[in-house]
Amino acid sequence: MNKIRYFDHAATTAVKEEVLKEMLPYFNIEYGNASSIYDIGRKSKRAIDEARSKVAHAINCNPKEIYFTGCGSESDNLAIKGIAYVNKEKGNHIITSKIEHPAVLNTCRTLQNEGFNITYLNVDENGLINLQELENSITKDTILISIMFANNEIGTIEPIKEIGEIAKKHKVLFHTDSVQAIGNVRIDVNRMNIDLLSMSAHKFYGPKGVGALYIRNGVNCCKLQDGGHQEKNLRAGTENVAGIVGLGKAIEIAYQNFDEYNNKLINLRDYYISKVEEKIPYIKLNGHKTKRLPGNSNISFRYVDGESLLLNLDSKGICASTGSACSTGSVDPSHVLLAIGLEDELARGSLRVTFGDENTKEDVDYLIRSLIEIVQNLRNMSPEYLEITK
Ligand code: PLP
């Protein structure tokens, strides 16, 4: 059995030891319900409040502006639908982009079916939205702009501060899905004029199944789920205390070690990209060269099918991801890669490698050696490749 080399940190990350250690007592020792008034209940409530403060500190807001949820998708749903329903008398227009995660895109599609009018902004060949196109799209009916902080497939970081300025100038609310950005980019919701921001613990070495939503004080957002009065009546359901504690600890560590972690990832990423560019012909780096997440690489290999590449890498113990989503037996090229203008073949031959804490240069060398071999083997079976190299 090959040693596992994990290069899929944009999909999820392993819970850090320190995070797990903080979480454990809340499963079976401090297991009180945070709504109960006796001691172990109060302890749970205190632990949740501490985590809330840690999240608030990381993005420079007041702890009262943080609401815990069940995941990043839930935070996106709550932000977008919650704002849409509250403001529907004011206007029915929402602006988003074509490269959002399905948690945003499908939420917008649902609202579209309910009568909301949605503008899906184009992106350029690097995945950046056009600020002028954004401003021109705003109408008197626009109630919300929802643009992701950083893209999960190609890693491109959007001009968030500038979007925030445009939103503020036109008195439109601004939500950003920052699920991929937390821990990888410094975020200040006040400096960036962000009104709502989504995050998910499992992307920054916290547990799965817990997320958070920042809602600026004074912004009215409605609940989507009926039940108890938890999270200031915005999110019914007994709090996932251990998960919330884990999220708090993970975000605290992420910003304590920010520079060291980011430099490490940038070095691994740039080393990997330069080696692939040097050793493998007929490739294309997707996403912006510099405005990209420190740990993200996304490369298309011409004359290679992404799924075959993944399966071959898997047989060598390497975990990575492709831009194709396998649905009902057919492999559709990613909407993100198509939106940046990639032709179908390049979109199907893409490989996302996302670096993280436990990766070493030796792991990356192993990945590069494996890729050189696998890509050549796959190309040797491609009639198009054999034709152009004969
Ligand atoms: N938004 C982005 C940009 C993501 O990358 C993801 C997960 O991959 C999500 C939202 C959904 O987060 P979760 O898995 O916590 O629901």
Residues whose N, C-alpha, C, O or C-beta is under 5 A from the ligand:
A	BS01	PLP	A10 A11 C71 G72 S73 H101 A103 A150 N152 D177 V179 Q180 S200
